[in-house]
Amino acid sequence: MALVVNGQTIATDKEGFLKHLDDWNVDVAHALAAQENITLTDAHWQIINVLNAFYKEFDLSPAMRPLVKYVGIMLGEEKGKSIYLMRLFPPSPAKIGSKIAGLPRPDNCL
């Protein structure tokens, strides 16, 4: 599969995750979000930045529990709640957030 952004073809897998992490940029993030019917706001970008920080630190995309905990550490307890993340990236914040952040699919996400 592929995603076309600004005339450039971006390779994705069958679920829409980027095949090459280096293809990710802000425009690609917006295109991936649009496929999920999400319009990115500052709140989304905060979580995307945390997802990228998690990936850089641990070299993997977080599952839901580690994501909630890491968001709480990085952005505060009020944002480190699954209900907050569910509003931003339904129905699976770890999976959808990672996809939009250009990261690999978390291992244990359905």
N, C-alpha and C positions, 0 to 999 in steps of 0.2 A: 504494500500500500504506500501511498505518498500523500503529502500535503504540499500545496503550492502556496508560497508566501512571497509576495513582491516579485513574481515571475521566476522564483527559484523553486525547484522541486526538492522537497525534504523527505527522505525515506523514513517510513514508520512501519511498525509491525502491525499485525492484524487487529490489535487493540488500540492503535493510534499512538503508542509510545515511540519516541524517536529511536532510530537504530544507531545514530551517531550523536552522542551528547554534544559534540562541538557544533552541531547545526542549530543549537538553541540560541535564541536572542529574544528581545522584547516583542518583536513582531510575530515570531513563531509562538511565543506564549499567548498572545492575544488570539491567534488563529486556533491554537489548541483549546483555549478556553471557550471560544465561540462554538466549537464542535460539541462542547458540553453544555451549551446554553448559559454560559457564565460570562458576565461583563466584569473585567478586572477592575477593582477599586484599590485604594491604598491599603485597606485591610487585607485583601488578597495578596498584594505584593509583600506585605510584612510576613505572611506565612510562606510565600514562595522563597523569600530570602532566608527564612529559618530552615526550610527544606534543603536549600542549597548549602547552608552552613552545616547541617546534619550530615549531608552527603560528603562534604569535604572532610569532616572530622572522622566519620566512621566508614567511609567508602561503601555505603549502601543506602538505599532508600528506606525510610522508617516505616514500620508497621504502625498501627493506630496508637497503641499504648505508648511506645517510645516517642511518637510524634507529640502526643498530648503533653507528656512530661517535659520534652525539650522546649516546646512552645511556652510552657509555664515558666521554665527557667529563663528563657531568652526574652519573653515579652510580658511576663507577669501572670499571676494566678488567674486573673479574670479572662485572659485569652487562652490559657492552658486548660481548657475544658472541651470535651468532645462535642457538646451541643453548639458551642461557638464555631468550631471547625466544620461541623455538619452544615451549618447555615451558609458557610462560604463555599464549601466543596462537596455538595451532596452527590451521590448517596454514600460515598466512601472517601473521606478527606485524605487519607494516606495515599490511596490509589490515584484519585483525580488530581490532588495537589501535586503529587510526584510527576504525573504526566504533564501537567501544565508547566511545571518547573524544569521540564526537559530531562528528568531523571529516569532511571530504569524502573520498571514495575516492582513494587515491594514484593518480596518473596512469598509472604503468606496472605496476600490480598486475593480475595475471590474475584 
